[in-house]
Amino acid sequence: MKNIKFIVLFVTLVLATTSINAAELKIGVVNAGAVLEKSPQKAKALARLEKEFSSRSKSLESKLKSLRSKQQKLAQDGAILGADERKIKERAILSEQRELKRLQAEYSEDLSIRRNEELRKLEKNIAQTIVDLAKKESYDLVIYQGVIFASDKVDMTPKVLELLKAK
């Protein structure tokens, strides 16, 4: 019986101490989606990707136009052409279609890889900015992702965005 009373007393003291310490914690929350969407670094990263992939995109577009032109010409001239000549042109068009699909798949994969690389860099930059702000303003706990609700009192998102815009 003495052990049970001792355990109850000990648990009560621990809970009381914890609640006192919790009241002194400085907690901040950062809206990950808002920071990622509104950061100027994201716009710069997207511009870099656009510049990097624009020539390949234009090349794919011109190849697609050329292929469509050849298909239309074959459709128009198909009745005039001989059977052998028609088959040769159809095979050439099919070959070009396969090549274009392969090039488009490579383009999409490369773009996706580069976009993910840029996003990882941006997320590291954002995380470092949050850590720097938390240290500067003496936060005990900062929650970045997975927050459903946070009051304006603990929301650090505007401060993080200001620091990112200053970089």
C-alpha positions in Angstrom: 0.0 0.0 0.0 2.9 2.4 0.8 4.4 1.6 -2.6 1.1 2.6 -4.4 0.9 5.8 -2.5 4.5 6.6 -3.3 4.0 5.9 -7.0 0.8 8.0 -7.1 2.7 10.9 -5.4 5.6 10.5 -7.7 3.4 10.5 -10.8 1.5 13.6 -9.5 4.8 15.5 -8.9 6.1 14.5 -12.4 2.8 15.7 -14.0 2.8 18.9 -12.1 6.4 19.6 -13.0 5.8 18.8 -16.6 2.8 21.2 -16.8 4.8 24.0 -15.2 7.6 23.5 -17.7 5.2 23.2 -20.6 3.8 26.7 -19.8 7.3 28.1 -20.2 7.9 26.6 -23.6 8.1 28.9 -26.6 6.4 27.0 -29.5 6.2 28.0 -33.1 4.5 26.6 -36.1 5.4 27.1 -39.8 2.9 26.3 -42.6 5.0 24.3 -45.0 2.7 24.6 -47.9 2.4 28.4 -47.7 6.2 28.9 -47.3 6.9 26.6 -50.2 4.2 28.3 -52.4 5.1 31.9 -51.6 8.9 31.7 -51.4 10.7 33.7 -54.0 13.2 30.9 -54.3 10.5 28.6 -55.8 9.9 31.1 -58.6 13.6 31.3 -59.3 13.9 27.5 -59.3 11.0 27.2 -61.7 12.6 29.8 -64.0 15.9 27.9 -64.0 14.1 24.7 -64.9 12.2 26.5 -67.7 15.4 27.9 -69.1 17.2 24.6 -68.8 14.5 22.6 -70.5 13.2 25.1 -73.0 15.4 24.0 -75.9 14.4 20.4 -75.5 10.7 21.3 -75.2 10.9 23.4 -78.4 12.7 20.5 -80.2 10.0 18.1 -79.2 7.3 20.5 -80.3 8.9 20.9 -83.8 9.3 17.1 -84.1 5.6 16.7 -83.2 4.6 19.3 -85.8 6.7 17.6 -88.5 5.2 14.2 -87.7 1.7 15.6 -87.9 2.5 17.3 -91.2 3.8 14.0 -92.6 0.7 12.2 -91.3 -1.6 14.7 -93.0 0.4 14.5 -96.2 0.1 10.7 -96.2 -3.6 11.0 -95.6 -4.0 13.4 -98.5 -1.7 11.6 -100.9 -2.5 8.0 -99.8 -4.9 7.3 -102.6 -2.4 8.4 -105.2 0.6 6.4 -103.8 1.4 2.9 -104.7 0.9 0.2 -102.1 4.7 -0.3 -101.5 5.4 3.4 -101.3 2.5 3.9 -98.9 3.8 1.1 -96.6 7.3 2.6 -96.6 5.9 6.0 -95.6 3.6 4.5 -92.9 6.5 2.6 -91.4 8.6 5.8 -91.4 5.8 7.6 -89.6 5.4 4.8 -87.1 9.2 4.8 -86.4 9.1 8.6 -85.9 6.1 8.2 -83.5 8.0 5.7 -81.4 11.1 7.9 -81.4 9.0 10.9 -80.4 7.3 9.0 -77.5 10.7 7.8 -76.3 12.1 11.4 -76.4 9.0 12.7 -74.6 9.3 10.1 -71.9 13.0 11.0 -71.4 12.1 14.6 -71.3 9.4 14.1 -68.7 11.7 11.9 -66.5 14.6 14.3 -66.7 12.3 17.3 -65.9 10.8 15.4 -62.9 14.3 14.5 -61.6 15.5 18.1 -61.9 12.3 19.5 -60.3 12.8 17.1 -57.3 16.4 18.2 -57.0 15.4 21.9 -57.0 12.6 21.2 -54.4 15.0 19.4 -52.1 17.4 22.3 -52.3 14.5 24.7 -51.6 13.3 22.6 -48.6 16.8 22.5 -47.2 17.0 26.3 -47.5 13.6 26.7 -45.9 14.5 24.3 -43.0 17.8 26.2 -42.4 15.9 29.5 -42.4 13.4 28.1 -39.8 16.2 26.8 -37.6 18.1 30.1 -37.8 14.9 32.0 -36.9 14.1 29.6 -34.0 17.6 30.0 -32.6 17.5 33.8 -33.0 14.2 34.1 -31.3 14.8 31.3 -28.7 12.0 28.9 -29.6 12.0 25.6 -27.8 9.9 23.8 -30.4 9.1 24.5 -34.0 6.7 22.3 -35.9 7.1 22.5 -39.7 5.1 19.8 -41.4 2.0 17.9 -40.5 0.2 20.7 -38.7 -3.6 20.7 -39.0 -4.2 23.9 -37.0 -2.2 26.6 -35.3 -3.3 29.9 -33.9 -1.7 33.1 -35.1 0.1 33.5 -31.8 2.4 30.6 -32.6 2.5 30.9 -36.5 6.0 31.8 -37.7 5.2 31.5 -41.4 5.2 35.3 -42.1 8.6 35.7 -40.4 10.0 32.8 -42.3 8.7 34.2 -45.6 10.3 37.6 -44.8 13.7 36.0 -44.2 13.4 34.0 -47.4 12.6 37.2 -49.4 15.6 38.9 -47.8 17.9 36.1 -49.0 
